């Protein structure tokens, strides 16, 4: 029986997931991939180690499926977008891969903004640069590591590196190609944009562009021996994980807001015309003539994970020892906290924000009578408010008739209901567990005729989505709290640089 393999590499975990010909999940295997932080603001990973971990996950997923590798008719990968994975001219890794949490280029981006570059760049490319954009990181390397810059042979994204390891073919897809250097109107590479960043010498290092569901190569003998795949198995180009997640939940469509509550706050809607605004990225959708408009920031569920890791360590150990989920143990306390009024507001900017490279997180309105559940409620609410900030920007530019939500935290009904109330819109949560991997698998299957991409919604909804409808009383309360949340942000903006300077003084 035919099956397809979707590979999904995030910022800490790489996954291999097998699906059958009806889109049902057969098996999943995971491996953690260590992050390297050699200096403040630099977040990297070993490229060879990433491939080794992914190969191990693939082999385990095949074993767990109980099916022979010969049943796998196609493979595709997705992975974190932005960041940078460089090869030299001999196609060897040129230093470690750089993750999208990296912010070494933050001061350079601030300089570009002060110089008035943002407006022109947004009109040309559909987006403004940010600290982890390939454009910013490459310009930083040019200024700070000219020897490495001179050796650049090929500029890849994370999933492109994994596909290269599988096939030996250098390339990218339409969605990933548009992270920095494509003209927003032609949807192809632009020498003018490269020149605007001072990167014109890299034009030949940009990878060729495939359709996401186009066969880009086949599994090599070497990759087969490491992964357990059959040599010669077709490998599709794959796609950026933001787009893959939307596709995997049936949300990569016009007038649908697809929300991913993960490490990043991802909020996206597809349009048939390009609309540019500095509040969102107007990037290539999967199909030519469509654009994926993404309003994002590194300020979502990673804040919840930080809270658990920092303030709930004892509970996490108890849960692990009992074979229980920490989320389940805390659920009753969270539900109770959500039912009571609180003065606490949390700004979820532990790892970044939509506002400034110098922003930081904060609890406001904390009193001695509050407990941990009240604080955790504020964290969840702050995450949702940050998503609302992005969704409201998209509503200014696009019609949104439906909201679809994914991400690990979306499985918590209280969290999904919070989204519905804060956005004042019905929110659908599909039964797809591994949305990004499923999006990749859809591309793989489409490349060999097993699926069609326009079946994504039908396949995602085999188990009817759970729909959360807004509660009018909670909507009014959250509107008031969101207004206060934003007033505090505006008040803190002038203070953030001074707060950051306190840390520099300590280092001195």
Secondary structure, DSSP 4 states (H G I P E B T S, - for coil): --EEEEEEE-SSEEEEEEEETTS-EEEEEEEE---B-SSTT--EE-HHHHHHHHHHHHHHHHHHHTS-GGGEEEEEEEE--SSBEEE-TTS-B-S-EE-TT--TTHHHHHHHHHTT-HHHHHHHHSS---TTSHHHHHHHHHHH-HHHHHT--EEE-HHHHHHHHHHS---EEHHHHTTTSB-TTT-SB-HHHHHHTT-GGGGGGBPPEE-TTSEEEE--HHHHHHH-PPTT-EEE--EEHHHHHHHHTT--SBTEEEEEESSSEEEEEEESS---BTTBEEEE-SSTT-EEEEEEES-STHHHHHHHHHH-HHHHHHHHHHT--HHHHHHHHHHHHHHS----EEE--SS--SS-TT---EEES--TT--HHHHHHHHHHHHHHHHHHHHHHHHHHS---EEEEESGGGGSHHHHHHHHHHHTS-EEE-S-SSHHHHHHHHHHHHHTTS--GGGHHHHHTSSPPEEEPPPHHHHHHHHHHHHHHHHHHHHHHHHHHHHHHHHHHHH-
